[in-house]
Amino acid sequence: MAGTDEDAVTAADEALYVLTAVLLTPAKFPSVLGDDYPEACAALGLAPLADGYGLVLGQDGDGARWTVVVDDVSLVAVAIASWDCGMEYDLSPDERSVVAALPGWPLAVAVAAPNVPAPHDPGPDVADGPPLAPPDTSRWGPAQRRLGADEIALQWAIWREQISDADFSVPGGPDGPGPDQAPASAEGAEEATVEAVAVAVKDEQAEQAEQAEQAESTNGSKGHGGVRRVLAEARAYVDSPPPLGRVRSSFAPGDARTLRADGPGWSLVARTDDIAFVLLDAEPGEVLPVGRGPELPGLLDALEKMAVRPI
């Protein structure tokens, strides 16, 4: 929950009752919308400006959903920080900062403005083009994969405590660390088991059979073939920088940083002083841990140096 029934901005000549707001910048954007910042902007029909945008989501007096795009990123960032601290903040951007008023919401919002009709999309008589709608996360795919990675980054300690260093086999093979362990289980971690990701739990025989098949598919070298591809593509980012926002760095306890990297069909979440987790479109609902080994620390260090950081 973000604003109150007194928080309003002007959009399309209508008062907008603010429900929440998010940042759309190279370092922080709703990853459900895309693997990188330009892709997330394209989902909203926006140009990927270097400074980014603030997205203000709310309802007009008739209850219709609207997303107001503003270029006053600092104002929206202050509002979000205040709300996160439990403080009230009247988010009322100046009309001159409004870039666009888009019908609909690009993200799911679970609250509604009081004393107005229930949330609904505005009619074609007041909206230019089809209304925005949240990506489909009812089944496994890129949007849900990215939401799963978001959840791991947010609940790192819960996910990490499920993995013992003894679970990792000795790294090997010419391509780097050998992440040939079984997918992590979410058993006992209720806060982390959200719709964003459902971790598959397999019995011992299935694990052994899968590991044997994976080892064979990589010409005898240890490791999960899909994860090795992810690590190779992430290493390629160091030499050939990807689109802005594909690699992001954020706060972590101590001197570490939380790294997030995405690519076609994959997401990686890591701590620079610890292990990594990989999610694949081709592996529905599974979270694959990657041990540090001799290669991962150097890869994470290189990614950290090129990553986009919040200002």
C-alpha distance (Angstrom), angle and dihedral (degrees) to the residues before:
residue distance angle dihedral
M1 . . .
A2 3.74 . .
G3 3.79 121.3 .
T4 3.78 133.9 24.3
D5 3.77 133.4 -125.4
E6 3.81 86.8 -89.7
D7 3.81 93.2 57.5
A8 3.77 108.9 94.9
V9 3.76 140.0 154.4
T10 3.77 129.5 -172.4
A11 3.79 116.4 -105.8
A12 3.77 127.9 164.2
D13 3.84 87.9 -9.1
E14 3.81 90.6 -59.7
A15 3.79 131.8 108.3
L16 3.81 110.7 -110.4
Y17 3.77 119.0 -150.0
V18 3.79 104.3 -145.6
L19 3.79 117.5 -129.7
T20 3.79 102.1 167.5
A21 3.79 143.0 -27.4
V22 3.79 136.7 -146.9
L23 3.77 136.7 -169.5
L24 3.78 122.8 -113.4
T25 3.81 104.0 -165.5
P26 3.82 134.5 130.0
A27 3.81 91.1 -99.1
K28 3.80 99.0 39.4
F29 3.77 125.0 27.5
P30 3.82 135.9 136.6
S31 3.81 97.5 -82.6
V32 3.79 90.3 -160.3
L33 3.82 85.6 76.1
G34 3.80 96.6 58.3
D35 3.79 150.5 -31.1
D36 3.81 92.4 -97.4
Y37 3.78 142.6 16.3
P38 3.83 98.0 -94.2
E39 3.81 90.3 49.5
A40 3.81 91.6 50.4
C41 3.80 90.4 49.4
A42 3.80 91.3 48.5
A43 3.81 89.6 55.0
L44 3.80 86.9 64.1
G45 3.79 96.7 38.2
L46 3.81 92.3 -111.1
A47 3.79 130.8 137.7
P48 3.83 111.9 -115.9
L49 3.79 98.2 -112.0
A50 3.80 114.6 -167.8
D51 3.83 93.5 -122.8
G52 3.80 94.2 44.3
Y53 3.78 130.6 -149.1
G54 3.75 143.9 -88.0
L55 3.82 117.7 -125.1
V56 3.79 116.5 -149.7
L57 3.81 113.9 -166.0
G58 3.77 121.4 -162.6
Q59 3.80 149.5 117.7
D60 3.76 131.8 -92.1
G61 3.79 124.3 -133.4
D62 3.80 90.9 -81.8
G63 3.81 92.0 52.4
A64 3.82 95.0 -106.8
R65 3.79 118.3 150.4
W66 3.82 117.5 -113.7
T67 3.79 135.2 174.3
V68 3.79 112.7 -154.1
V69 3.81 113.8 -159.3
V70 3.81 115.0 -152.9
D71 3.78 132.1 179.7
D72 3.82 93.6 -146.4
V73 3.80 93.2 98.9
S74 3.81 94.2 165.9
L75 3.80 92.7 57.2
V76 3.80 92.3 52.1
A77 3.82 91.5 45.1
V78 3.82 91.0 53.5
A79 3.80 90.9 48.9
I80 3.82 92.5 50.6
A81 3.82 92.0 47.4
S82 3.81 90.8 49.7
W83 3.79 93.0 49.7
D84 3.80 91.1 47.3
C85 3.81 87.8 56.4
G86 3.80 91.4 50.8
M87 3.80 93.5 -107.5
E88 3.78 126.4 134.8
Y89 3.77 117.4 -114.8
D90 3.77 127.2 177.6
L91 3.80 103.4 -138.4
S92 3.79 103.7 -158.8
P93 3.80 111.0 151.6
D94 3.77 118.0 -159.8
E95 3.79 112.5 -101.9
R96 3.81 88.5 -121.3
S97 3.82 89.4 64.5
V98 3.81 93.9 55.3
V99 3.80 110.0 109.6
A100 3.79 98.1 175.9
A101 3.80 143.2 -15.1
L102 3.79 107.3 -139.2
P103 3.81 122.9 -168.3
G104 3.79 116.3 -120.3
W105 3.80 131.7 11.9
P106 3.83 124.7 -79.9
L107 3.81 90.3 -155.5
A108 3.78 134.2 47.8
V109 3.82 112.6 -98.4
A110 3.79 117.4 -167.5
V111 3.81 97.8 -165.9
A112 3.79 134.5 66.9
A113 3.79 136.4 -155.4
P114 3.81 114.3 -97.6
N115 3.79 122.6 -115.2
V116 3.80 95.2 18.5
P117 3.81 130.2 93.9
A118 3.80 118.9 -81.0
P119 3.82 115.9 -78.7
H120 3.79 113.2 -79.6
D121 3.77 136.9 154.6
P122 3.80 115.9 -91.6
G123 3.76 116.6 -107.0
P124 3.81 123.9 -103.2
D125 3.78 90.3 -104.5
V126 3.83 91.0 70.5
A127 3.82 102.4 24.9
D128 3.77 127.2 76.2
G129 3.78 105.8 -143.0
P130 3.80 131.3 -16.6
P131 3.82 117.3 -34.8
L132 3.78 121.6 -103.6
A133 3.80 116.7 -103.9
P134 3.82 132.8 -173.7
P135 3.83 115.5 -97.0
D136 3.79 115.2 -96.4
T137 3.81 108.4 -94.7
S138 3.80 96.5 164.4
R139 3.78 90.2 105.6
W140 3.77 135.8 26.8
G141 3.77 115.4 -76.4
P142 3.82 141.5 112.1
A143 3.82 95.1 -56.4
Q144 3.79 94.2 49.8
R145 3.80 91.6 42.2
R146 3.80 90.2 56.0
L147 3.81 91.6 46.0
G148 3.80 88.1 52.7
A149 3.80 90.3 53.7
D150 3.81 89.2 49.0
E151 3.78 89.7 54.4
I152 3.80 93.6 50.0
A153 3.80 91.5 50.5
L154 3.80 90.2 49.1
Q155 3.81 95.0 45.5
W156 3.80 98.9 33.0
A157 3.82 96.0 143.6
I158 3.80 92.6 53.5
W159 3.79 93.2 50.3
R160 3.81 94.4 41.4
E161 3.79 94.8 53.5
Q162 3.81 89.4 60.8
I163 3.80 90.5 63.2
S164 3.78 121.8 71.6
D165 3.79 119.9 -162.4
A166 3.80 85.8 -125.6
D167 3.81 88.5 65.0
F168 3.78 90.5 70.0
S169 3.75 119.9 86.6
V170 3.77 121.2 -138.5
P171 3.82 107.4 -75.7
G172 3.76 115.4 -114.1
G173 3.76 146.7 153.4
P174 3.77 131.1 73.5
D175 3.80 95.2 -84.6
G176 3.79 97.2 66.9
P177 3.80 133.8 -103.8
G178 3.76 119.6 19.9
P179 3.83 109.4 -125.3
D180 3.80 95.4 179.7
Q181 3.79 98.0 135.9
A182 3.79 125.0 115.7
P183 3.81 122.4 -88.6
A184 3.79 115.5 -84.8
S185 3.79 118.5 -100.9
A186 3.78 123.2 -133.1
E187 3.82 92.8 -150.1
G188 3.81 109.6 135.5
A189 3.81 93.9 13.3
E190 3.79 101.6 96.5
E191 3.79 95.1 164.0
A192 3.78 91.6 57.5
T193 3.81 97.3 47.2
V194 3.79 99.1 89.4
E195 3.78 130.7 143.6
A196 3.78 88.0 -95.4
V197 3.80 90.8 78.1
A198 3.79 136.3 7.0
V199 3.79 111.4 -165.2
A200 3.80 115.7 -142.2
V201 3.80 115.8 -126.9
K202 3.77 114.8 -153.7
D203 3.81 131.5 -171.1
E204 3.78 120.7 -115.1
Q205 3.79 96.0 -99.6
A206 3.80 92.5 51.8
E207 3.80 90.2 49.4
Q208 3.78 92.5 51.5
A209 3.78 92.9 47.3
E210 3.80 92.6 48.1
Q211 3.81 93.0 47.8
A212 3.78 91.1 50.0
E213 3.80 90.9 50.5
Q214 3.81 91.6 48.2
A215 3.79 92.7 48.9
E216 3.78 90.5 50.9
S217 3.80 92.0 48.6
T218 3.82 90.7 56.7
N219 3.81 93.9 54.7
G220 3.76 93.7 -100.4
S221 3.80 97.9 -51.4
K222 3.76 115.4 127.6
G223 3.77 118.5 -104.6
H224 3.76 148.3 64.1
G225 3.79 110.2 -69.7
G226 3.81 94.3 -142.5
V227 3.78 92.7 50.6
R228 3.79 91.6 48.5
R229 3.79 88.7 54.6
V230 3.81 90.2 51.7
L231 3.80 92.1 50.7
A232 3.79 91.1 48.4
E233 3.81 92.1 50.1
A234 3.80 91.1 46.5
R235 3.82 89.6 52.2
A236 3.80 88.9 50.9
Y237 3.82 88.7 58.7
V238 3.81 88.7 66.9
D239 3.81 92.1 61.2
S240 3.80 98.2 32.6
P241 3.81 110.2 32.5
P242 3.83 111.6 -135.5
P243 3.81 126.4 -138.9
L244 3.79 113.4 -56.4
G245 3.79 113.4 -79.0
R246 3.80 97.4 23.2
V247 3.82 87.5 112.1
R248 3.79 117.6 37.9
S249 3.78 133.9 173.5
S250 3.79 126.5 -154.6
F251 3.79 140.1 169.8
A252 3.81 123.0 -62.2
P253 3.81 131.0 171.1
G254 3.78 118.5 -81.7
D255 3.76 117.6 -2.4
A256 3.80 93.5 -33.6
R257 3.79 129.2 105.6
T258 3.78 130.9 -147.9
L259 3.79 110.4 -123.3
R260 3.78 125.5 -157.8
A261 3.78 122.6 -172.9
D262 3.79 128.7 172.6
G263 3.76 134.9 -173.6
P264 3.79 141.7 160.0
G265 3.78 104.0 -41.0
W266 3.81 98.1 -10.7
S267 3.79 146.9 78.6
L268 3.79 128.7 -164.9
V269 3.81 127.2 -162.7
A270 3.80 120.6 -175.0
R271 3.78 145.7 157.2
T272 3.77 113.4 -130.7
D273 3.82 90.3 -131.2
D274 3.80 96.5 42.2
I275 3.80 144.9 30.2
A276 3.80 132.8 -52.0
F277 3.79 136.0 -124.3
V278 3.80 123.8 -145.7
L279 3.81 129.2 -160.0
L280 3.79 122.1 -167.9
D281 3.78 132.9 -163.7
A282 3.80 86.1 -140.2
E283 3.83 92.6 55.9
P284 3.83 104.9 57.1
G285 3.78 113.9 -147.8
E286 3.80 96.5 -7.5
V287 3.79 128.2 127.5
L288 3.80 113.0 -159.0
P289 3.82 117.2 -159.2
V290 3.80 119.5 -146.9
G291 3.81 119.0 -153.3
R292 3.80 119.8 -136.6
G293 3.79 97.4 -116.5
P294 3.83 118.5 156.5
E295 3.82 96.6 -57.0
L296 3.81 108.5 41.5
P297 3.85 98.0 68.6
G298 3.80 91.7 56.1
L299 3.79 92.3 46.2
L300 3.81 92.4 50.4
D301 3.80 91.3 47.4
A302 3.80 91.3 52.0
L303 3.81 92.3 47.2
E304 3.79 91.1 48.5
K305 3.80 91.3 55.2
M306 3.81 92.1 54.8
A307 3.82 98.3 36.2
V308 3.80 123.9 114.2
R309 3.81 112.6 -114.2
P310 3.80 129.7 -159.9
I311 3.79 112.0 -101.3
